[in-house]
Amino acid sequence: MKVIPTVLGNDYIKLKLKISQNIPGILIKRGDAETLAIDK
C-alpha cells in the first residue's frame, strides 16, 4: 500500500491510495457478492 498525502489548506488533507494485492487473501461471501480481504 502506498499513501500520497496532499495538504489542501483549511485543515483538509487529501490522501491518494495505491493498493495492490499480490497474493490471494481471504474470500468473503455475502449473498451473491464476493470480496477479497486486504492482508496487512
Summary of the structure (lengths in Angstrom):
residues: 40
radius of gyration: 15.3
end to end distance: 8.8
largest distance: 42.7
contacts: 55
relative contact order: 0.26
helix: 0%
strand: 58%
